[in-house]
Amino acid sequence: MKTVAAAARFALASGAVWALAWALPALVLGGPSWIAWLVLAGGGVADLGAPVIEGARMTFARHALPPLVLEDPYVLAGIPLLAGLGAAPARALRAVPWLRLAGGVLLLEVFAGVVLALVGACVVHGYTVSPPREPLEVVALAAVALARVLPIVLWFALDPAARSLVPSARRRV
């Protein structure tokens, strides 16, 4: 019964945050898109316009060139995953480590901005269309892979109750 209750709390919290993230994507993707814009502009891609967010897609206008279109479904899914994991343990609302979870969301946002900048640099320089892997492209691919699991890692690192849901961790304590 405890497992069913934890799953229900997870589903309710992550579902609510997911619905909010998809209803208002600029709320979730605004920070990462501007971080990517700043990093790309600072890195020499000076012809980028301000980001326009449409769903999980961010479009950066470029002067005399096709627009740079990037997509980031991982932050749109990662923040609800982190919220659901934070809600899964049975505890009072006052016992939830709100500042730690907010810090985790902030870390996800900053990391997503850096990943978007890496992917954007690869697209701008044409690395994604050439057969050999460029070093920047390998770093970008590794960062995308890390973005998929980062919410789980952050939850284990930031939420003391994370161990209560993992049977092997409970036995060792």
C-alpha positions as CSV (number, residue, x, y, z in Angstrom):
1,M,0.0,0.0,0.0
2,K,2.9,2.3,0.7
3,T,4.2,1.8,-2.8
4,V,0.8,2.6,-4.3
5,A,0.6,5.8,-2.2
6,A,4.1,6.9,-3.2
7,A,3.3,6.2,-6.9
8,A,0.1,8.3,-6.6
9,R,1.9,11.2,-5.0
10,F,4.6,10.9,-7.7
11,A,2.0,10.9,-10.5
12,L,0.0,13.7,-9.1
13,A,3.0,16.1,-8.5
14,S,4.8,15.3,-11.7
15,G,1.6,15.4,-13.8
16,A,0.6,18.8,-12.4
17,V,4.1,20.2,-13.0
18,W,4.2,18.6,-16.5
19,A,0.9,20.1,-17.4
20,L,2.1,23.5,-16.2
21,A,5.4,23.2,-18.1
22,W,3.6,22.4,-21.3
23,A,0.9,25.0,-20.8
24,L,3.5,27.7,-20.1
25,P,6.7,26.5,-21.8
26,A,8.3,30.0,-21.6
27,L,8.2,29.6,-17.8
28,V,10.4,26.6,-18.0
29,L,12.4,27.3,-21.1
30,G,12.9,31.0,-20.8
31,G,16.0,30.7,-18.6
32,P,17.7,28.0,-20.6
33,S,17.0,29.8,-23.9
34,W,18.5,33.1,-22.7
35,I,21.5,31.3,-21.1
36,A,22.1,29.6,-24.5
37,W,21.7,32.9,-26.3
38,L,24.2,34.6,-24.0
39,V,26.8,31.7,-24.3
40,L,26.4,31.5,-28.1
41,A,26.6,35.3,-28.5
42,G,29.6,35.4,-26.2
43,G,31.2,32.6,-28.2
44,G,31.1,34.5,-31.4
45,V,27.7,33.7,-32.9
46,A,26.8,37.4,-33.0
47,D,23.9,37.2,-35.5
48,L,21.4,35.6,-33.2
49,G,18.1,37.3,-32.4
50,A,16.2,36.9,-29.2
51,P,14.8,33.4,-28.6
52,V,11.1,32.7,-29.4
53,I,9.7,29.7,-27.5
54,E,7.0,27.5,-29.1
55,G,6.4,24.3,-27.1
56,A,9.7,22.6,-26.6
57,R,11.2,24.4,-29.5
58,M,13.3,27.6,-29.3
59,T,13.9,29.6,-32.4
60,F,16.7,32.1,-32.7
61,A,16.4,34.5,-35.7
62,R,19.6,35.0,-37.6
63,H,20.3,37.9,-39.9
64,A,20.6,36.7,-43.5
65,L,20.7,33.1,-42.5
66,P,18.1,30.4,-41.7
67,P,16.9,30.6,-38.1
68,L,18.6,28.4,-35.5
69,V,15.9,26.0,-34.1
70,L,16.7,24.0,-31.0
71,E,14.5,21.7,-29.1
72,D,14.7,20.8,-25.4
73,P,12.2,18.2,-24.2
74,Y,14.5,17.1,-21.4
75,V,14.0,20.2,-19.2
76,L,10.3,20.0,-19.9
77,A,10.3,16.5,-18.6
78,G,13.1,16.7,-16.1
79,I,11.5,19.3,-13.8
80,P,8.3,17.4,-13.5
81,L,10.3,14.2,-12.8
82,L,12.2,16.0,-10.0
83,A,8.9,17.3,-8.6
84,G,7.4,13.9,-8.7
85,L,10.4,12.3,-7.0
86,G,10.3,15.0,-4.3
87,A,6.6,14.3,-3.7
88,A,6.9,10.5,-3.6
89,P,8.1,10.0,0.1
90,A,5.4,10.2,2.7
91,R,6.0,13.3,4.7
92,A,4.3,16.5,5.8
93,L,4.5,19.5,3.5
94,R,6.7,21.4,6.0
95,A,9.2,18.5,5.9
96,V,9.7,18.8,2.1
97,P,13.1,20.3,1.4
98,W,11.7,23.1,-0.7
99,L,14.9,25.1,-1.1
100,R,16.9,22.0,-2.1
101,L,14.3,21.1,-4.7
102,A,14.2,24.7,-6.0
103,G,18.0,24.6,-6.1
104,G,17.7,21.4,-8.2
105,V,15.3,23.1,-10.6
106,L,17.7,26.0,-10.9
107,L,20.6,23.6,-11.6
108,L,18.5,21.8,-14.3
109,E,17.7,25.2,-15.9
110,V,21.3,26.3,-16.0
111,F,22.5,22.9,-17.2
112,A,19.8,22.9,-19.9
113,G,21.0,26.4,-21.1
114,V,24.6,25.1,-21.4
115,V,23.4,22.0,-23.3
116,L,21.4,24.1,-25.6
117,A,24.4,26.3,-26.2
118,L,26.6,23.3,-27.0
119,V,24.1,21.9,-29.4
120,G,23.5,25.3,-31.0
121,A,27.3,25.7,-31.5
122,C,27.4,22.3,-33.2
123,V,24.5,23.2,-35.5
124,V,25.9,26.7,-36.3
125,H,29.4,25.3,-37.2
126,G,27.9,22.4,-39.2
127,Y,29.2,19.6,-37.0
128,T,25.9,17.8,-37.1
129,V,26.0,17.2,-40.8
130,S,29.6,15.9,-41.1
131,P,30.2,12.2,-40.7
132,P,33.2,12.3,-38.3
133,R,32.4,13.4,-34.7
134,E,34.0,16.7,-33.7
135,P,35.1,17.0,-30.1
136,L,32.5,19.7,-29.4
137,E,29.8,17.4,-30.8
138,V,30.9,14.5,-28.5
139,V,30.7,16.8,-25.5
140,A,27.3,18.0,-26.6
141,L,26.1,14.4,-27.0
142,A,27.4,13.5,-23.6
143,A,25.7,16.5,-22.0
144,V,22.4,15.5,-23.6
145,A,22.8,12.0,-22.2
146,L,23.5,13.5,-18.8
147,A,20.5,15.8,-19.0
148,R,18.3,12.7,-19.2
149,V,19.4,11.3,-15.9
150,L,20.3,14.5,-14.0
151,P,16.9,14.9,-12.3
152,I,17.3,11.5,-10.6
153,V,20.9,12.3,-9.6
154,L,19.8,15.7,-8.2
155,W,17.0,14.0,-6.3
156,F,19.4,11.5,-4.6
157,A,21.8,14.3,-3.9
158,L,19.4,16.9,-2.6
159,D,16.5,15.1,-0.9
160,P,17.3,13.2,2.3
161,A,14.1,11.1,1.9
162,A,15.3,9.6,-1.4
163,R,16.9,6.7,0.5
164,S,13.6,5.8,2.1
165,L,12.2,4.7,-1.3
166,V,15.2,2.6,-2.3
167,P,15.1,-0.8,-0.5
168,S,18.8,-1.5,-0.8
169,A,19.7,1.9,0.7
170,R,17.3,1.3,3.7
171,R,18.9,-2.0,4.6
172,R,22.5,-0.6,4.8
173,V,21.6,2.4,7.0
